[in-house]
Amino acid sequence: MADRILKIALSPVLLAQALRVRKTAASLPEPPGPRAGQIGDGRPLRLAIIGDSSAAGVGATHQTDALSGHLTDLLAAHYTLDWSLHAKTGATTRSTLASWPEGLGTLDIALVVLGVNDVTRQGPLRRLLDRRAQLYSRLQQDHGAKRVLVTGIPPLGDFPLLPSPLRLVLGRQAQRFDAALMRQAQSLGVEYMPFDMSLKPEIMAPDGFHPGPTAYRHFADAVFRQIQHEQTS
């Protein structure tokens, strides 16, 4: 309730700031590079990465320096990896459901990287939770995903690009959404990975909103550790 009152009181300022931020955040392109392939040597592992601009690698100059490139390199040392990337700048849980990835096939692991745009688009939390449940169910039931890994929402209150008071409002909402999504994931048997990476300006992209190559490497390391922990336990 307090967040809602704050948003109403500050709505003219927040709207103007949000429009400027959206324009700046959309200025970087999705990097070129492969979005599917087979690599490595070992037991088979079928992986799909589904998400928004961070999954798409915005902030890197090539997919090899983005999340998909770093993660597939790590996994290829242990598995014969059949992987694909299905990500788009601006993607939300709603848009992902509406434009379901083509050719997804049967999966061992689905990595879901969504949430920032769910917060910035200001949709109701209840509706987001309903849509997330649909998304997880579709991955598990239609594509046989044995594991669904979901990355937590970054602390938008720490994003270098965001001005005040927009940073404060989005930061509070991100915390609330993230906590609810984590509780939901636990109840549905989904692996939720809290966001625990530093957002220091030196590891961010020039726009101050997206990860840079160093941040993507840390991101991939965390996902790899999660995959290996459960695969070997």
N, C-alpha and C positions, 0 to 999 in steps of 0.2 A: 504494500500500500504506500509506504514512504517513497519508494522509487517511482511509483505512478504519479504521485503528487509533484515530485521534483521534476519529472518529465513534462507535466502539464505547465508548471510554472515557467520552465525554461524553454518551452517548445519553439519560439521564434529563433532563439539563438542556436538551439540544437539542430534545427532544420538547416539553417544556413551553414553551420559547421559540417554537418553530415554530407551536404551536397559537395562542398569543397573537398572533403576527404575522399569521397567516392570517386571524384574525378582524378585526384592524385593517385589513389590506389589502383585505378584501372589503367595507368599510364604505361606500365611494364607489360611486355608481351609474354605469352607462354613460350618457353624455349623450344627450339627444334631438338630432334633426336627420336630414337625409337620409343614406341609405346607398347610394344609387345615383343616377345622373343622366347627362345629356348637357350639355356646356358647352363654350364656346370656339369658336375659328375657326382653321382651319388643316388640315393633313393629319390623317387619322383616327388615333386612338390608343385602343386598348382596354386598360384597366387594371383589375386586381382587387387589392385589399388583403386579405390573409388573415392572421388572427392572434389574439392574446390581448387582454387588457385595454388594453395600450398601443395596439394597432391600433384598438380600439374607442373610444379617447378618454377612458378613465377618468382623472379629474383635471382635465378641462375641463368647462365648464358647458354647452357646445353643440358639435356636430360642426364648426361653423365655426371653432372655436378648437382643434380637435384635429388629429391628423395628416392625416386625410382632407380636412378643410376647407382647411388651408394648402396641402397638396400639389396638390389639384385646382385651386385658384386659380392657383398658379404654372404648372401645365401648360396651363391654359385660355388663357393668353396666347400659346401656341405651337401648340396642337393643337385639333382638334375631339375632345374627350375623351368617351369612353363608359366610365364607371367604376362600380365597385361595391365595397362594403365587406362583408366576411364575417368577423366577429370576435366573440369571446365571452370574457368574464372567466373566467379559470381554464383557458383552452384550452391544450392541449399538442399536440405533434406527433401523439401517439396519438389523442386525441379529435378532432382535425381530420380525420384519415383516416377515423375511424369515423363521423363525421357530416359527410360531404363537403358543401361549400356547394352549395345548389340554384341552378340557373339561372346557372351560372358562364359558360357559353358559350365562344366562341373568344377567345383573348387575344393581345395583343401583349406585354404585360408583366404578370407576377405579382410582387407584393411580399409576401414572407413575413416576418411579425413574430412569431416564436415563440422560446422558449428559456428564459425565466425560470422558467416552471412546469415545464419539463422538468428543470431543476436542482432546484427545491424539492421536487418529488415523488420525488426520489432514485432514479429508475430507472437501470438500467445504461447506460453509454455505448454499448456495442455495439448494444443494442436501439434506442437513439435514432438511431444512424447508419443502421441498417437502415430505420427508419421514415422518416427524412429522404430517403433515396434513393427510397423509394416515393412520397413526396409530390412530389418534384421530377419524377420520371418521369411521374406522373399529370398534372401541370400541362403538361408538354411534349408528352406523347403524346396524352392525351385532350382537351386544350384548346388545343393548338397554340401554347403560349406560346413566343414567339421569345426572350424573355429572362426569367429568373427571378432576381430580386433578393432577397437574404436579409440581414436585419439581424443584426449580431452580438449576443451576449449581454452585457448590461450588467455592469459590475464590481459584483457583489452585495456585495462587501466594502466598498463605499463608500456603500451605501444608508443614509440617515439613520435609517430605521425599525428596522433590524436591530440587536439587542443582541449583545454578546459573551457566549459564544464562537460563537454561531450565525453572526455576520457573518464570522468567520474561516473556518469550515468551508464555508459556501456560497460565499464569495469564492474559495477555492481550487478548489472544484468547478466554478464558473462559468468560471474561467480554463482549466481542463483541457478542459471541454466545448467552449468557444469555439474553442480551438486545433484540436481534432479536427474540428469542423464546418467550419472554414475550409479545412483540408487536403482534406476530402471535397469541398467545393464546387469547389475548384480542379480536382480530378480529374474532376468531372462537368460542367464548363463552366457552373457556376452562379456568379453574381456575388455575392460575400460582402462585406458592408460592415462592417468592424470598428467597434465602438462607440467613438466618440471624443468624446462630449459630456460636459461637466462635469455632475456631480451635486450642485452647490451647493444647499443647502436652499432658497434663495430662488427657484429655478426649478422646484422640485418641488411636487407637490400637497401639501395639508395632511397627508395620511397618511404622508408621507415615503417612500413606496414607488413611487408613480406619477409620471409627468411632469406638470408644470403647463403652462399655455398657452404660456409662453415656451419651455420645453423642446420642446414639440410644434412650434413654429415652427422652431427650430433643426434638429430631426429632419427636418421636411419639406424644409428647404433642402438638407440633405445628400443626401436621396433624389433631389431634383430635379436637383442637380448630377451625380449618378451617371447618371441617365437622359439628361440632355443631353450629357454627355461621350461616351457611347457612341453616341447617336443621331446626333451630328454628326461623329463621327470616321470 
